[in-house]
């Protein structure tokens, strides 16, 4: 009986261990629960499977036992609410009588990671003066201003408003900073604080321990004094891109800082040596700033530094003390650093990744300790000057390395076998672009059981063993996925890799593989997806390597001859066979390749008709058949996905097929140098993506006018390159056709050939600038180069002023037409123009002085027109020689050669009366009389000498450009002599 009584008393005591909730507190909490909703699919949830905490709130139970509720053990008042991750949704109640703070004694409130929205009502803070901890983070308060009443919470020790889409203005923040004198933790991540000047942070209490202002859109200079707050342990300013500042320059900078994150800000200056005083620092992130100078060699004292450590854009000596850190797991140094790695280290036991790159100045031998670090998984030392790898006898306890990247160094010698034999976890090995030599044998690769990716490309002295073709069956390569052996000294197809059942990518370009690939060598390779054999000396392929999964085959720039073989596997998506000696016709069986999107047969000797079925195979994206001998008509291409069609330099004739108007994805169309006979294809103007149209050197004829109608305003909206030269077009240049939207917007000038995406398959288009025939690389998008060539036609009339609105045009050629009128002054608005050729027309008037504003103009040809008046001088015009102006008898003034550009701007118009006395002055505007007898004698001598040399050169078959050069040099000499005479006479007068 006594035992039962004792047990009953124990049970009663246990049940009463929690305080008994006060009725008014229970009522207030239940009233709050009734005014807030629960989101069935919360955006922020710590544990998606846990039910809302308010589900346990029941008026029949003690509220001090409810989930998330904490009561004071003495007074029984509710003093803390943790409703984080409780699926709460809706707006906070604005009525103070139903507020959470009705009891008035709440000290801690956590509403983080819910779906609360709307604005925070001012009444929320009215009766909460007892709060010491408030967390409203990760809610959806939709950009509302934080009420200034938040400053009433003067007892707050911790405040977290991060990721709530709220805005804090300067007034609210200043009140907060001045009134919350007890704050130790302040987290405002992702709030809009753009109107808060960084100097306001100096008003925060010096007792602050944690300050997090990540992604707050702060602008201006952050006060360096904040780094010296006496109790500050955690400072995060990550991703405030417009926030500048400097680390404290004082040599006695010391603080209890443990975490400092300045990633992606705009801090500058040098890192002070006093960084070494921060002995409590365990996290440091400075990347993405404008720091410069040297990295101080002070890391020996930062023993607690752990996690990731990265330095960008520094120069100077490599700080060797950084290799003694014991807790760092990731070390990244990118910049113009120099020096050598230490021979021994005492730290880095926990290092998992080491990346040193960028400056090409870290040199010496790669030390053996790097391959013995116990935790190292990734070793990346690209773009440096290392010259050797440890030998096999230097490696005793290999580490668990999984990835090695030593590309673009100066490493010479053979590949050490320990890389394959001892690094049993190695999956990625990149030794490309070095000076390695020796022989790669199949047993080396077979020992690397886990090797997935191997890149040994661009080692010109590295070759394959010549004996492996007899014993390759003895080896298997279980994990190999990608092998790159381009630009080595490989002379045969690596058939020993046939047993690599997982091999997907094989790159062998720029080698010395000769002869034919036999059927035996082509067997296997069932899983191969990409095969690059370009730039070799292959003469034939008896059977395409690869099974039914081959997607890309590149055999460009070989010596393949004879007709096209039977088509490759139907899985093929890209077939690149340009620059070979293939003959015959395209087999119609190629039309059965239902996945083929890219077909490049350009620069071969193929002929016959282009199969009509190619024009209806809907998978085609790119068809390149240029520089062959195809005849007949162009098939009626009607392909929705077609982006590029290159048929130039063949013998095609007839009309341009109207079905091309249905190729709505077309970007690139080149049919130049054929025998097409048609009118201008206005109907192509509706193609929304057409950027390049080249019709050069055909038999196109007629006017560019649209049968008297005005072309639609949305014609050729995307056109950036148009070449109509060498045809028989007539009429005037229509203003509406030249209203080319894509050429109007100014862009940064691009020097041809413009950069392109190296990952894209490229087509080529030929352009001609001042007798230079150039190939322009064109990727899937033609950007940065704009070109308009209407030369060698029969256009007449004036030049439309609308051309001057093409602000991004780089090249304009209207030469060899019958254009008249004057050069529009609006040409001075074509700010990006680099080449202008208006030669061999009937243009008159003066050269507009506005052309001197074209600061990028490098080629100018105005020869053989009827231009008059002075030649403008200055800026780019000082670089043009006589060839730019010859054949304009009414032009006067010194040609803009180096010896004449200092002559006075105003020069006399020449009088061609050779009998005139030397000192006569028949021109009222002329200041200097001139002896044209001397000029005539000089030019006469030049002509005689030029004709003599030309006759000699012609009879002995020498190149015309030699004659041209000698004649030009002689003419320039005579012209410079004339300018010197003028200068002397002006000084004498």
ROTI-810603 format. One record per residue (C-alpha): x, y, z. Coordinates in steps of 0.25 Angstrom, whole numbers, padded with zeros to 4 digits, always signed. Last residue first. Layout:
% ROTI-810603
XYZ;...
END
This chain:
% ROTI-810603
+0226+0338-0389;+0238+0329-0387;+0231+0320-0377;+0220+0318-0387;+0230+0315-0399;+0237+0305-0390;+0224+0298-0387;+0219+0298-0401;+0232+0292-0406;+0231+0281-0395;+0217+0277-0400;+0222+0275-0414;+0233+0266-0409;+0223+0258-0402;+0215+0256-0414;+0227+0252-0422;+0230+0242-0412;+0216+0237-0411;+0216+0235-0426;+0229+0227-0426;+0224+0218-0414;+0210+0215-0421;+0217+0212-0434;+0227+0202-0427;+0215+0196-0420;+0206+0194-0432;+0217+0188-0440;+0220+0178-0429;+0205+0175-0428;+0204+0171-0442;+0213+0159-0440;+0225+0156-0449;+0222+0150-0463;+0236+0154-0470;+0229+0162-0481;+0219+0168-0471;+0229+0172-0461;+0237+0179-0471;+0225+0186-0477;+0221+0190-0463;+0235+0195-0460;+0235+0204-0472;+0220+0208-0470;+0223+0212-0456;+0236+0220-0459;+0229+0227-0470;+0217+0230-0461;+0226+0235-0450;+0235+0243-0458;+0222+0250-0464;+0217+0252-0449;+0229+0259-0446;+0230+0267-0458;+0215+0271-0457;+0218+0275-0442;+0230+0283-0446;+0222+0290-0457;+0211+0292-0447;+0219+0302-0440;+0211+0307-0428;+0207+0321-0423;+0204+0320-0408;+0192+0328-0401;+0181+0323-0410;+0167+0328-0408;+0168+0338-0420;+0173+0328-0429;+0181+0333-0441;+0194+0335-0433;+0207+0336-0442;+0220+0333-0436;+0223+0320-0444;+0218+0326-0457;+0207+0318-0463;+0210+0309-0475;+0205+0297-0468;+0191+0302-0467;+0185+0291-0458;+0181+0300-0447;+0180+0293-0434;+0170+0298-0423;+0179+0304-0413;+0180+0298-0398;+0173+0302-0385;+0177+0292-0374;+0191+0297-0374;+0201+0286-0375;+0203+0277-0363;+0197+0265-0369;+0207+0265-0381;+0219+0256-0377;+0211+0245-0372;+0201+0244-0384;+0188+0250-0384;+0188+0254-0399;+0191+0269-0400;+0180+0278-0404;+0171+0278-0416;+0159+0270-0422;+0154+0274-0435;+0162+0264-0443;+0155+0252-0435;+0162+0240-0441;+0171+0238-0429;+0165+0240-0415;+0167+0227-0406;+0179+0223-0414;+0186+0235-0410;+0188+0230-0395;+0179+0230-0383;+0184+0230-0369;+0182+0245-0367;+0168+0244-0370;+0166+0235-0357;+0167+0248-0348;+0171+0260-0356;+0169+0265-0370;+0157+0268-0380;+0161+0267-0395;+0158+0281-0401;+0148+0283-0412;+0143+0274-0423;+0138+0260-0424;+0135+0255-0438;+0137+0240-0436;+0149+0231-0439;+0154+0229-0424;+0146+0230-0412;+0152+0218-0405;+0154+0218-0389;+0158+0207-0381;+0162+0208-0366;+0150+0216-0361;+0149+0214-0346;+0148+0229-0342;+0137+0232-0352;+0137+0247-0348;+0145+0251-0360;+0134+0247-0368;+0126+0259-0364;+0135+0268-0372;+0127+0263-0384;+0135+0261-0396;+0131+0272-0406;+0121+0271-0418;+0120+0260-0428;+0118+0245-0428;+0119+0238-0442;+0123+0224-0438;+0136+0217-0438;+0139+0217-0423;+0129+0218-0411;+0137+0209-0402;+0135+0211-0387;+0142+0201-0377;+0142+0202-0362;+0128+0208-0359;+0125+0207-0344;+0120+0222-0342;+0111+0222-0355;+0107+0237-0351;+0117+0243-0361;+0110+0236-0372;+0099+0246-0369;+0107+0256-0378;+0101+0249-0390;+0112+0247-0401;+0107+0256-0413;+0099+0253-0425;+0102+0242-0434;+0102+0226-0434;+0106+0219-0446;+0112+0206-0440;+0126+0201-0438;+0126+0204-0422;+0115+0203-0412;+0123+0196-0401;+0119+0199-0387;+0126+0191-0375;+0124+0192-0360;+0110+0196-0359;+0106+0198-0344;+0100+0212-0346;+0092+0209-0359;+0085+0223-0358;+0094+0229-0369;+0089+0219-0379;+0076+0226-0378;+0082+0238-0386;+0079+0230-0398;+0091+0230-0408;+0086+0238-0421;+0083+0232-0434;+0088+0220-0441;+0090+0205-0438;+0097+0197-0449;+0104+0186-0441;+0118+0184-0437;+0116+0188-0422;+0104+0186-0414;+0112+0181-0401;+0106+0183-0387;+0113+0177-0375;+0110+0176-0360;+0119+0168-0351;+0117+0167-0336;+0107+0155-0336;+0104+0145-0346;+0097+0134-0337;+0098+0119-0340;+0113+0122-0343;+0119+0129-0354;+0134+0130-0357;+0137+0141-0368;+0146+0137-0379;+0154+0148-0386;+0156+0152-0400;+0164+0165-0400;+0163+0174-0412;+0158+0186-0403;+0149+0178-0394;+0143+0165-0400;+0135+0156-0391;+0134+0141-0391;+0124+0133-0383;+0128+0122-0374;+0120+0112-0366;+0123+0108-0351;+0119+0097-0342;+0117+0103-0329;+0126+0100-0316;+0136+0111-0320;+0125+0122-0319;+0129+0133-0328;+0139+0144-0328;+0138+0154-0339;+0147+0152-0352;+0147+0163-0352;+0150+0174-0342;+0137+0177-0334;+0133+0191-0330;+0124+0191-0318;+0110+0193-0322;+0101+0204-0328;+0087+0200-0332;+0084+0203-0346;+0089+0190-0353;+0078+0181-0348;+0067+0191-0352;+0071+0191-0367;+0063+0202-0373;+0071+0200-0386;+0059+0193-0393;+0050+0205-0390;+0060+0215-0396;+0061+0208-0409;+0075+0209-0416;+0071+0214-0430;+0070+0205-0442;+0078+0193-0447;+0083+0180-0442;+0092+0172-0451;+0100+0164-0441;+0114+0165-0436;+0111+0170-0422;+0098+0167-0415;+0104+0165-0401;+0095+0166-0389;+0101+0164-0374;+0093+0168-0362;+0079+0165-0365;+0070+0163-0353;+0058+0172-0357;+0059+0168-0372;+0045+0174-0375;+0037+0179-0363;+0033+0193-0370;+0027+0185-0382;+0033+0189-0395;+0026+0201-0402;+0020+0198-0415;+0025+0201-0429;+0028+0187-0433;+0036+0185-0420;+0048+0193-0424;+0061+0186-0424;+0061+0187-0439;+0064+0177-0449;+0075+0166-0449;+0081+0154-0442;+0091+0147-0451;+0101+0142-0440;+0113+0148-0434;+0109+0151-0419;+0095+0147-0414;+0099+0147-0399;+0088+0148-0389;+0092+0147-0374;+0083+0151-0362;+0070+0144-0365;+0063+0142-0352;+0049+0147-0355;+0048+0142-0369;+0038+0152-0375;+0049+0159-0384;+0051+0146-0392;+0039+0150-0401;+0047+0162-0406;+0056+0152-0413;+0063+0161-0423;+0060+0156-0438;+0066+0143-0443;+0076+0136-0451;+0085+0128-0443;+0099+0124-0449;+0107+0122-0436;+0117+0130-0429;+0108+0133-0417;+0097+0125-0411;+0099+0128-0397;+0087+0128-0387;+0089+0128-0372;+0079+0130-0361;+0067+0122-0366;+0057+0118-0355;+0045+0121-0363;+0049+0113-0375;+0035+0115-0382;+0041+0127-0390;+0051+0117-0395;+0039+0111-0403;+0041+0122-0413;+0053+0114-0419;+0064+0124-0424;+0062+0123-0439;+0071+0116-0450;+0085+0111-0448;+0095+0104-0439;+0109+0103-0443;+0116+0103-0430;+0123+0114-0422;+0112+0116-0411;+0101+0106-0406;+0102+0109-0392;+0089+0108-0384;+0088+0111-0370;+0076+0111-0360;+0067+0100-0365;+0057+0095-0354;+0044+0098-0362;+0050+0092-0375;+0044+0095-0389;+0056+0094-0398;+0051+0094-0412;+0064+0088-0419;+0073+0098-0425;+0074+0096-0440;+0084+0088-0448;+0099+0086-0445;+0107+0083-0433;+0122+0085-0435;+0127+0087-0420;+0131+0099-0412;+0119+0101-0403;+0110+0089-0399;+0107+0093-0385;+0094+0089-0379;+0090+0092-0365;+0078+0090-0357;+0073+0078-0364;+0063+0069-0357;+0051+0071-0367;+0057+0064-0378;+0049+0071-0390;+0060+0078-0397;+0070+0067-0395;+0060+0058-0403;+0062+0067-0415;+0076+0061-0417;+0086+0072-0421;+0089+0069-0435;+0103+0065-0441;+0116+0068-0434;+0125+0066-0422;+0139+0070-0423;+0141+0075-0409;+0141+0088-0401;+0127+0086-0394;+0121+0073-0390;+0116+0078-0377;+0103+0072-0372;+0097+0076-0359;+0083+0071-0354;+0083+0056-0357;+0073+0049-0348;+0065+0043-0360;+0077+0038-0368;+0069+0033-0379;+0072+0045-0388;+0087+0040-0388;+0081+0028-0396;+0080+0038-0408;+0094+0037-0410;+0101+0050-0412;+0108+0050-0425;+0122+0046-0430;+0135+0051-0424;+0142+0053-0410;+0155+0060-0409;+0154+0065-0395;+0152+0079-0389;+0138+0076-0383;+0133+0063-0377;+0125+0067-0365;+0113+0058-0362;+0105+0063-0349;+0093+0056-0344;+0096+0041-0347;+0087+0031-0341;+0084+0025-0355;+0098+0019-0355;+0107+0024-0366;+0102+0025-0381;+0109+0015-0391;+0122+0021-0396;+0123+0035-0403;+0130+0034-0416;+0145+0034-0417;+0155+0042-0408;+0158+0044-0394;+0170+0052-0392;+0167+0059-0378;+0162+0072-0374;+0149+0069-0369;+0146+0055-0363;+0136+0059-0352;+0126+0048-0348;+0115+0052-0338;+0104+0044-0333;+0109+0030-0333;+0099+0021-0325;+0097+0010-0335;+0111+0005-0334;+0124+0013-0336;+0135+0014-0347;+0129+0016-0361;+0133+0005-0370;+0143+0005-0381;+0148+0019-0378;+0157+0025-0388;+0170+0033-0390;+0172+0038-0376;+0183+0048-0374;+0179+0055-0362;+0172+0069-0359;+0158+0063-0354;+0157+0050-0347;+0147+0054-0337;+0137+0043-0332;+0125+0046-0323;+0115+0036-0318;+0122+0023-0316;+0114+0012-0309;+0116+0001-0319;+0131+0004-0321;+0133-0010-0327;+0137-0012-0341;+0143+0000-0348;+0157-0006-0347;+0153-0019-0354;+0145-0011-0365;+0158-0004-0368;+0161+0011-0366;+0169+0015-0378;+0182+0021-0380;+0189+0031-0370;+0187+0036-0356;+0197+0047-0354;+0190+0056-0343;+0181+0068-0343;+0168+0062-0338;+0168+0049-0330;+0156+0052-0321;+0148+0040-0315;+0135+0042-0307;+0125+0031-0302;+0134+0020-0297;+0126+0011-0288;+0130-0002-0294;+0145+0001-0295;+0149-0012-0302;+0150-0005-0315;+0161+0004-0309;+0172-0005-0315;+0167+0000-0328;+0175+0013-0326;+0175+0018-0341;+0189+0020-0345;+0200+0031-0346;+0198+0038-0333;+0208+0050-0331;+0199+0058-0322;+0189+0069-0327;+0177+0062-0322;+0177+0051-0312;+0165+0053-0304;+0158+0041-0298;+0144+0041-0291;+0136+0031-0284;+0147+0021-0279;+0141+0012-0268;+0144-0002-0270;+0156-0001-0280;+0159-0016-0283;+0172-0021-0287;+0177-0035-0293;+0169-0032-0306;+0179-0021-0309;+0190-0031-0311;+0193-0030-0326;+0189-0015-0328;+0196-0011-0316;+0210-0012-0323;+0211+0002-0329;+0210+0009-0316;+0203+0022-0317;+0210+0035-0318;+0213+0048-0310;+0223+0057-0316;+0213+0068-0320;+0206+0069-0307;+0193+0076-0310;+0183+0066-0305;+0186+0057-0293;+0172+0058-0288;+0166+0045-0280;+0152+0045-0274;+0147+0033-0267;+0159+0026-0260;+0154+0016-0250;+0162+0004-0254;+0174+0012-0257;+0183-0001-0259;+0177-0002-0273;+0182+0012-0277;+0196+0008-0275;+0194-0006-0281;+0190+0000-0294;+0202+0008-0296;+0204+0023-0298;+0218+0025-0303;+0228+0036-0300;+0227+0051-0299;+0221+0062-0291;+0223+0076-0295;+0209+0082-0289;+0196+0086-0295;+0188+0074-0289;+0191+0067-0276;+0177+0065-0271;+0173+0053-0263;+0159+0050-0257;+0155+0038-0250;+0166+0035-0241;+0162+0026-0229;+0174+0016-0231;+0185+0026-0231;+0195+0015-0231;+0196+0009-0245;+0191+0020-0254;+0197+0033-0249;+0209+0024-0243;+0213+0021-0257;+0220+0035-0259;+0216+0041-0273;+0229+0043-0280;+0238+0056-0281;+0233+0070-0281;+0223+0079-0273;+0223+0093-0278;+0209+0096-0273;+0195+0097-0280;+0188+0085-0274;+0191+0080-0260;+0177+0076-0256;+0177+0064-0247;+0163+0058-0241;+0161+0047-0232;+0172+0047-0222;+0172+0038-0211;+0186+0040-0207;+0199+0032-0211;+0208+0028-0200;+0222+0026-0206;+0223+0035-0218;+0237+0039-0221;+0241+0026-0228;+0230+0028-0238;+0235+0041-0243;+0229+0054-0238;+0224+0063-0249;+0232+0073-0257;+0232+0087-0263;+0222+0095-0256;+0220+0108-0263;+0205+0111-0260;+0192+0111-0267;+0186+0099-0260;+0189+0094-0246;+0177+0087-0241;+0178+0075-0231;+0164+0070-0226;+0162+0059-0216;+0172+0063-0205;+0169+0056-0192;+0182+0049-0188;+0192+0058-0196;+0201+0049-0203;+0201+0054-0217;+0203+0068-0213;+0215+0064-0205;+0222+0060-0218;+0225+0074-0222;+0222+0079-0235;+0235+0085-0241;+0238+0099-0243;+0228+0110-0247;+0216+0118-0243;+0216+0130-0253;+0205+0126-0263;+0196+0136-0255;+0183+0129-0255;+0183+0117-0247;+0185+0109-0234;+0173+0100-0230;+0175+0091-0218;+0163+0083-0213;+0161+0073-0202;+0170+0079-0191;+0169+0073-0178;+0183+0070-0175;+0187+0084-0182;+0198+0086-0172;+0213+0084-0169;+0217+0086-0183;+0230+0082-0190;+0237+0085-0203;+0229+0098-0204;+0222+0102-0217;+0230+0112-0226;+0229+0126-0229;+0219+0135-0236;+0205+0140-0235;+0197+0147-0246;+0184+0143-0241;+0175+0131-0236;+0178+0124-0223;+0168+0114-0218;+0169+0106-0206;+0158+0096-0201;+0157+0088-0188;+0165+0098-0179;+0167+0092-0165;+0182+0091-0164;+0187+0103-0171;+0202+0101-0174;+0201+0103-0189;+0196+0118-0187;+0210+0121-0181;+0216+0120-0195;+0210+0133-0199;+0212+0132-0215;+0220+0145-0218;+0213+0156-0225;+0200+0157-0232;+0185+0156-0227;+0173+0155-0236;+0165+0145-0228;+0168+0139-0214;+0160+0127-0209;+0159+0120-0196;+0148+0109-0194;+0146+0103-0180;+0155+0105-0169;+0164+0116-0162;+0167+0112-0148;+0182+0113-0149;+0182+0127-0154;+0196+0130-0149;+0204+0124-0161;+0195+0131-0170;+0203+0144-0170;+0209+0144-0184;+0201+0156-0189;+0195+0153-0202;+0201+0164-0212;+0195+0175-0219;+0180+0176-0222;+0166+0175-0217;+0155+0178-0226;+0145+0168-0221;+0139+0155-0226;+0147+0146-0216;+0149+0151-0201;+0144+0139-0193;+0150+0136-0179;+0144+0126-0169;+0151+0121-0156;+0157+0134-0151;+0161+0134-0136;+0175+0138-0139;+0171+0151-0146;+0185+0158-0144;+0190+0152-0157;+0180+0161-0165;+0190+0172-0160;+0198+0169-0172;+0187+0178-0179;+0180+0172-0192;+0182+0183-0202;+0173+0193-0208;+0159+0190-0212;+0145+0185-0208;+0134+0184-0219;+0126+0173-0213;+0124+0159-0219;+0129+0151-0206;+0132+0160-0194;+0130+0149-0184;+0137+0150-0170;+0135+0139-0160;+0143+0138-0147;+0145+0152-0143;+0150+0154-0129;+0157+0167-0133;+0171+0172-0136;+0176+0183-0145;+0189+0188-0139;+0195+0191-0153;+0184+0200-0157;+0180+0199-0171;+0166+0194-0168;+0160+0186-0180;+0155+0195-0191;+0142+0200-0196;+0132+0198-0207;+0118+0193-0208;+0112+0193-0222;+0112+0178-0223;+0106+0175-0209;+0107+0160-0212;+0113+0156-0198;+0114+0166-0187;+0115+0156-0175;+0121+0159-0162;+0122+0150-0150;+0130+0151-0138;+0129+0166-0134;+0132+0169-0119;+0141+0180-0120;+0136+0186-0133;+0148+0188-0142;+0143+0183-0155;+0132+0194-0153;+0143+0204-0154;+0145+0201-0169;+0133+0209-0172;+0126+0203-0184;+0127+0212-0196;+0115+0214-0205;+0103+0205-0209;+0096+0194-0201;+0087+0185-0210;+0084+0176-0197;+0090+0163-0203;+0096+0159-0190;+0095+0168-0178;+0099+0159-0167;+0104+0166-0154;+0108+0157-0142;+0115+0161-0129;+0109+0175-0127;+0113+0181-0114;+0118+0194-0121;+0104+0198-0123;+0100+0202-0137;+0102+0216-0141;+0114+0213-0149;+0105+0205-0158;+0099+0218-0163;+0112+0221-0171;+0107+0210-0181;+0096+0220-0186;+0082+0213-0185;+0074+0216-0197;+0078+0203-0204;+0074+0195-0192;+0065+0185-0199;+0065+0173-0191;+0073+0160-0195;+0080+0158-0182;+0076+0166-0170;+0082+0159-0159;+0086+0166-0146;+0091+0159-0134;+0097+0166-0121;+0087+0176-0120;+0086+0183-0106;+0086+0197-0111;+0074+0196-0119;+0070+0210-0119;+0080+0217-0128;+0082+0206-0138;+0067+0204-0140;+0064+0219-0141;+0075+0220-0151;+0069+0208-0159;+0055+0214-0159;+0060+0227-0164;+0069+0222-0175;+0059+0213-0181;+0057+0198-0179;+0050+0190-0189;+0044+0176-0187;+0045+0164-0197;+0045+0155-0185;+0058+0148-0187;+0065+0153-0174;+0057+0160-0163;+0066+0154-0152;+0067+0162-0139;+0075+0157-0126;+0077+0165-0113;+0064+0173-0114;+0062+0181-0101;+0059+0194-0109;+0048+0188-0117;+0042+0202-0119;+0051+0203-0131;+0041+0194-0138;+0031+0206-0138;+0038+0211-0151;+0030+0201-0158;+0038+0192-0168;+0034+0197-0182;+0027+0186-0190;+0034+0178-0201;+0024+0167-0201;+0024+0161-0186;+0027+0147-0192;+0034+0140-0180;+0048+0134-0179;+0052+0142-0167;+0042+0147-0156;+0052+0144-0144;+0050+0153-0131;+0059+0151-0119;+0059+0160-0107;+0044+0164-0107;+0039+0171-0094;+0035+0183-0102;+0025+0175-0109;+0012+0183-0107;+0013+0193-0118;+0021+0184-0128;+0011+0177-0136;+0002+0189-0134;+0010+0195-0146;+0005+0185-0155;+0015+0177-0163;+0011+0177-0177;+0005+0166-0186;+0010+0152-0185;+0013+0140-0176;+0017+0128-0183;+0025+0121-0172;+0040+0120-0170;+0043+0128-0158;+0032+0132-0148;+0041+0131-0136;+0037+0140-0124;+0045+0141-0111;+0042+0150-0099;+0027+0150-0098;+0023+0157-0085;+0012+0166-0090;+0001+0155-0089;-0006+0161-0101;+0007+0160-0109;+0002+0150-0120;-0008+0161-0124;-0023+0159-0123;-0025+0172-0115;-0015+0179-0124;-0023+0178-0136;-0014+0177-0148;-0014+0162-0149;-0002+0157-0157;-0005+0154-0171;-0007+0140-0178;+0000+0127-0176;+0006+0118-0165;+0012+0105-0170;+0018+0103-0156;+0033+0104-0160;+0036+0113-0149;+0025+0115-0138;+0035+0116-0127;+0028+0124-0116;+0035+0129-0103;+0031+0135-0090;+0017+0129-0087;+0014+0133-0073;+0014+0122-0063;+0021+0132-0052;+0031+0122-0047;+0034+0112-0058;+0033+0123-0069;+0025+0117-0080;+0030+0112-0094;+0021+0109-0106;+0025+0103-0119;+0017+0090-0117;+0007+0092-0106;+0011+0087-0092;+0010+0101-0086;-0004+0102-0093;-0009+0092-0083;-0020+0084-0090;-0035+0085-0092;-0033+0098-0100;-0025+0090-0111;-0012+0095-0118;-0006+0082-0123;-0009+0085-0138;-0002+0099-0136;+0011+0092-0138;+0007+0090-0153;+0010+0075-0157;+0024+0070-0160;+0026+0063-0173;+0031+0076-0180;+0042+0077-0170;+0048+0091-0169;+0038+0097-0178;+0038+0110-0186;+0028+0110-0198;+0017+0103-0191;+0008+0094-0198;-0005+0093-0189;-0003+0107-0184;-0010+0109-0170;-0018+0121-0167;-0017+0131-0156;-0028+0138-0149;-0033+0125-0141;-0019+0122-0136;-0017+0136-0131;-0030+0134-0123;-0024+0121-0118;-0012+0128-0113;-0019+0139-0106;-0028+0130-0099;-0017+0121-0094;-0010+0133-0089;-0022+0139-0082;-0025+0125-0076;-0011+0124-0070;-0004+0111-0073;+0000+0102-0062;+0015+0101-0061;+0021+0087-0066;+0025+0078-0054;+0011+0076-0050;+0009+0063-0057;+0022+0058-0052;+0018+0062-0037;+0005+0054-0039;+0012+0042-0044;+0022+0042-0033;+0011+0043-0023;+0003+0032-0029;+0016+0023-0029;+0018+0026-0014;+0004+0023-0010;+0005+0010-0018;+0018+0006-0010;+0011+0009+0003;+0000+0000+0000;
END
